[in-house]
Amino acid sequence: MEREKLRNALGAKDALKVGRQRGILPSWRAQGFLEEHVVWIRQMGPRRNRIPVLRIQSSRHDADAGLRVLSWLETYTAAATALGEAGGLPAEFMEETGVRALIRVPTAFDGEIVKYSTLHAAGDYRIRGRKIGVMGSRHSLMWLDGGPEVCLGDYAR
């Protein structure tokens, strides 16, 4: 299913290159697919008996969370004195929010490409959590913390 979603996103991205709006479906505009999107990796846990995992999220699936993450970043960046090691994010922002990496992409299709390419790179570290608490219902979008280092920018096309 993930390979199919990645193929669809790549196909849509190619359709955008046709020019003069010929490859663009009207529904893409209506659903906000052509607007800037945000993809981020956030550390979840450890809390109580939960193991720390990384979870990839995007404003494609949760626009409110995307706006919240950008708002947090703006707040922390304005007062930042030290930058984190990963992607130049403010250290305080990373510590307080758990966001490890963040990238802005021009369309939802770019976001899907980044997301599914990153999940593929996580490989054997992927896990399926329970549908409770911090794990949430999108449990397949997670992998164990301590797995391979991923750079979201590597997958932006």
Secondary structure by P-SEA (a helix, b strand, c coil): caaaaaaaaaaaaaaaaccccccccaaaaaaccccbbbbbbbbccccccccbbbbbbcccccaaaaaaaaaaaaaaaaccccccccccccaaaaaaccccbbbbcccaaaaaaaaaaaaaaacccbbbbcccccccccccccccccccccccccccc
